[in-house]
Amino acid sequence: MKSKIMLMGLLFLIAIITSACGAKEEATREAGSEKIQQVRVANWSKPITEQTNLLVDEKKHFFKDKGLDVSIIPGEGGGDAIKNIVSGQADIAFTDPGSLFFALDKGEKLKVIYNIYPQNVFNIVSLKDKKINKPQDLKGKTIGVYSLTSGTRQNLLVLLHQAGLSENDVKIVETGLLNFAPLMQGKVDATAATDTGLAVAKQKGLDEVNVMEVKDYLNVPSDVFVVTEKTYDEKKDVLKEFLEAYSSSAQWMIKNPEEAAKLASEYAIDGKDEQQNLKIINLRNISSVSSEGTDSKGLGVLDTSVLQKGADTYQQLGLIKNSIDMKEAVRDDLLPNKTEEKK
């Protein structure tokens, strides 16, 4: 009887220890899970080569090491990215200034927190035989854009209005992302694109072309990170960590374009050709650093005066109705260089 009681006591003790260990493991898992912050990025496109630094966290851990679990929500233009944050489907929009101006004009409360590409990389491309040499030559022409909510359309409108033209003076058609086939096949007279889109098209056999660069008329950033005012107010710490991780990922791609080109073949929908990937990545790296601000203040630096000029131009050209004060929309206190200054 005594031995039976001792055995029961031993089993009871083991049960207590096992339960305690299990509770401790569960608490550890819960504590660990609390450190992982979900961040949803609404993209203007599907995952493409020029965004490789944002796509490879599974292997590079730029965001994971900051305790962030980043998911990418694809879109069909910067307007889609804005809609996704406004509707609460995403936290951060990867979008263009034109889409931002349109949203601010409609009364959306948004904050710009990072300058992804300081230079305007949009252009209008046409075959030489179309003899489209200046914006005025676009009158009556059929022009392709990636989508009706994309930066290609917004920048096309800027170029048209600079020439005293409007959408009514041309025919705008959606051709899809990086799609130069309609231009090469003669289905459109010109197409609005980006520098990387043009590089891909040339590699695929695009003949001699005329290129009008929109930056010659309005040189605003190509893309920025935007959040709602609510997200900015409530998630500053998470946003700071995200921007620091993104900046590190951009610096990695600048320093290691060959590695990025190789990984793009695995993660980007247009990344099958590594040599093509490398050309695209080199172009995008240049656009990430090509401003006086990045030289002195680091990646992502925001120039409110440039964005203000863009908003004013959009209003002057009749693209938006209201005057926008970009000082109310631009917030640079979350940038990595700002965080370092406070330490």
N, C-alpha and C positions, 0 to 999 in steps of 0.2 A: 504493500500500500504506500509506504514511504517513498519507494523508488518511483511509483506511478505519479505521486504528487510532485516529486522533483522534476520528472519529465514534462508534466503539464506546465510547470512553472517556467522551464527552459523554453518550451514552445511559445509560451505567452511573451517571454522576453524577446525572442527572435521576431515575433510578429510586431512588437512595438518598434524594434530597431528597423525592421524592413519598412514599416509604415512611415517612420521618421525620415528614412533615406529617400523614400518615394516622394514624400512631401517636399523635402529639400530640393530634389531634382526638378519637381514641378515648379517650385518657386524660382529656381534658377532659369528654367525655360521661360517662365513668365517675365522675369526681370530682363532676360535677353531679348524677348520679343518686344518689350517696351522700348528698347533702344533702337529697334528697327522702325524707321519712319517711312511711310509710303508716300512717294511723290509721283504724281501723274503729269506727264508733259504732253500737252496737245501740240502735235507737230503740224506743220503746214503741208507736209507730204507724207508719202510712205517712206520707210527707212532706205535712204539712198547713200551713195558712197561719200558725198561731201560731209555727211553727218557721222562718219565712222566713229569719231571720238565719243559720241553719245550712245553708240550702239553696242560697244564691246565690253561693257562692265562685267559680264560673265567671266571674262578672262583677265581684265586689267584692274578691276575693283576700285576704280576712282571714287565711285559713289558708295559702294558697299563698305569700304573702309571708313566712311563717314557715318555709317549706320543708316544709310538710305537705300531703299528698294525702289528704283526708278522704273516706271513703266511708260512706254511711248504709245500715244493714241494717234494713229495716222489721220491725215486730213487731205482735203483737195484744195488747199490754198490757205493763206493767212487768215482770211475771214472765218474759215472753219475753226482754226485754232482759237480765235477770240470767242466764238460761240461756245466752244467747249469749256472755257473757264467761266464764262458768264453763267452758263447753265449748271455749273458745279460738277461737270463731268471730268474736269482736270484742274490742276493747281497752277500750272505755268503754261503760258502760250509761247511757242516758237513761231513768231509772226513777223510781218513786215510793217514798216511805219504807215503805209497807206491804209492798211486794214485797221491799224490802231487809230488813225485820224478819223476814219469813218465811224468807228465805234464811239470815240469820244464826242464826236459831233452829234451822235444820237443820245448822248447823256449817260453813257456807261462810265462807271467810276473805276478807272484802271490806273495802274502804276507801271512805269517802265523801270526795270531794275538792272538790266545788263545789255550792253551793246555787243552783239555777236559778231557782226561784220560791219565795221565802220564805213566802208565804201559802198556806193551803189553799183551793183554788178549786173543790173538789168540792161537789156539792149533790145533793139528791133533789127531783125536780120531779113535780108531779101536777096534773091539771086541777082547777079549783075545785069542780066538782060531785062529786068523789070525797071531799071533806071530810077530806083527810089533812093535818092541821095540826101534828102532833107525831110523834116517832118511834114512839110506842105505837100510832098509827093504822095503821102498816104491817103489823100482824099479820094474817095470812091473805091478804095482797095479792100480786099478781104484779108483780114489779119488774124492769125492764130494766137491763142493764149493757152496757158496750161489749164486754167479753169477760170470761171467768172468770179471766183472769190480769191484769186491768187494775186501775188505781187506783180506778176506779168501784166495782168489787166490794169492794175492801179498805175503802174509806171507807163503803160501805153497811154492811158488817159492823160497823164502829165504831159507826155510828148505831144499828143494831139492838141491839147489846150494851149500849149506854148506856141503852137502854129495857128491858133485861132480856129481850130477844128473841134468837133465833139464826136461822141459815139454815133450820132446820127449821120455823120459824114463818111463813115466806114462801116464795114460788116465785120463784126467780131465773132469768131467761132472757137469753141473749145477743142483743143487737139490732144489734150492729155499731157502728163508730166514728161518733160524732156523729149517731146515728140516732134522731130523735124521732118518726119516722113511726108506730111501734107505739103510742106514747102518744097521738098525735093521732087514730089510728084506733080507739082503745079496746081494743087488744090487750094492753096492760099497764096497771096502775093507777097506776104511778109509774115513773120512770126515774132512774137515777143518772147524773150527767153532770158537766161542768165549766162554768164561767162562759161560756167561748167557745162551747161546744156549745149552751147555752141561748140565747145571742145569735143564733146562726145559726137556731135553731128559731123564735124570735120573728119573725125577718125572713121566714121561710117560712110564716108564718101561724098559729103556735101561739097558742091563745086564752089567756085569763086563767088564771094558774097559781098554785099555792102552792109556795113554794121553801123548803126547809130547808137551810141552809148548814152543812156539816160543821164548818167552822172555829168555829162557836159551841159545839161540843162538844169538838173536838180540833184546835187550830190548829198543825199541823206543815207543813213545806214540801210543795208539791205534787209537785215533781220535783227530783232531784239527779243529779249525775254520780257514778257508782260504778265502781270498778275492782277487780280481784282483788288480793290482797296481793302476788302474784308480779309483776303488771304494775306496781304501785306501786313495788316495790323495784327493778325492772329498767329502767323507762322514765321515770324522774322528769323528765329533761330534755325529753323529747318531751311529756309530760303538761303541764309548765309552759308550753311553747310553745302547746299546744292551748288551755289555759285562758285564756292571755293573748289569743289570737286570738278565742276565743269571747266573752270579755268585750268586746272591741272590736266584734265583730259585734252584740252585744246593745245596746251604746251607740249604734251606728249606727242600729239599728231604733228606739230610743227617740227619737233626734234627727230621724229621717227617716221617719216612719210612712207618709207618702204614697208615697215612693219604694218602700218595702218592700211596700206594698199593690199597687203596680203590678207589681213583680217576682213577687209571689206568684201572680199570674194566669198566670205562665209556669212556675213551679216547684212549686206546691202543687196537690195533687189536688182540693182544694176551693176553689181560688182564682179561679174564673171571674168573680165579681162583685167589682170593685175596692172599691166602697163597703162591702160586707160584709167584705172583707179588712181594710179600715181599722178597722172596729169591733173585729174580732177582735184585730188587732195592738195597738190602743190598750189593750184589756183585758189582753193579755199583758204589755205594757210596764209597766202598773201593778203587776202581780203580780211583776215582776222587781225592783222597787225598794221595794215596800211593807213595809219593816221598818226598825227603828231602826239595825240593823247596817249596812245598805247606805248609809244617810245618812252615817255616820261612817267606815266602813271600805271602802266600794266594793262593786261587784257580786260575788256569789258567796260572800259571807261566811257562815261556818257557825256556828251556835249549838248547841253540843253539848248544852246543858241542854234545849233545845226537843226535839231528837231523842231525848234520854233520856226525857223525859216521854212522848213518843210510844211508845217501846218499852215503857216501864213500863205504859202504858195498855193496849197490846195484850196484855201478859201478864195484867194484872188482869182483863181482859175474857175471858180464855181463848182469845184468838186465836193466841197462841204459848205454848209450854210453859215455855221457859227464860228466866231473867233475862239481859238483854243489857247489857253495859257499853259504852255508845256511845263512851266515851273511847278504847276500843281500836279502834273502827271509824272515827272521824272524824280526818281529816288535813287541816290547813289550810295546811301549809307550801308547797303548790304554787300557792296563790292569787296572782294578779297583785299585790295589795297587799303580800303577804308577800315576794314577790320584790323589790319596790321597796324595802322596808324594809331588806333585806340589802345593797343596793347602796351 
